[in-house]
Amino acid sequence: MHIYTAYNAAMSTTAATASVTTGTAIKTMLQVKGVTAVQMKVKAWGVSMDGAAAAAGVQWELLETGTVFATVTASAAADCLGWDGPGLATVSTTYLSVGTAATGYTSTAEGTITATRVFDSQFVQPTGERAWEFSLGNEPIVSAVSALRIRCKAAAAVNAVCWVLIEV
C-alpha cells in the first residue's frame, strides 16, 4: 500500500499552489480515480479559502459518485505526491488514472450523477480552512471503479485550495 496526496491544482514548483474559484453552482474541485481492482482508502482531506469575512459559509462534500465522472482538467502523474518512500515521489499509473474523466481538478461538467455515498459534508467560512482526518480503521473505502470527489457550493465565488490524502 502507498499513500498519496492530490490538490486541486498542478504541483507547485517555483510558485505557490494555485487556488481555483468555486463559482456559485455545485462544482467538483478535485476528482480522484483509481485503476481497475485497486480500491482507495481516504485518510484525510481539507480545504482553505480566501473569501470575505461577512460571506455565507461554503458547503464542502467528500463523496463517491460511482461510475459517473466529472470533466476535469487532467492531473499529471507529478501532481499526485507520494508520502511513503523516496522512490514514490509521484503517483504511478499502476495506482491512479489521470485524465479529463479521471484524476483532475476544476470541473467544467459534473456528469449525470445517479447515486452517491457522502463521506463528509461541512459548511466552512470562506475566510477559513478545515482539515478532516478519519480515525484509523474507520476510513472510507472508495470502489475501484468509482470517482472520489471533493465538491462545493458557494453563495459567492471564492478562491479555494483543497486536497485529499489517500492510500492505494
ABEGO torsion letter per residue (X at the ends): XBBBBBBABBBBBABBBBBBBAEABBBBABBBBBBBGBBBBBABBBBBBABBAABBBBBBBBBBAEABBBBBBBBBAAABBBAAEAAAABBBAAABBBEAABBBBGBABAEBBABBBBABBBBBBAABBBBBBBBBGABBBBBAABBBBBBBBBABBBBBBBBBBBBX
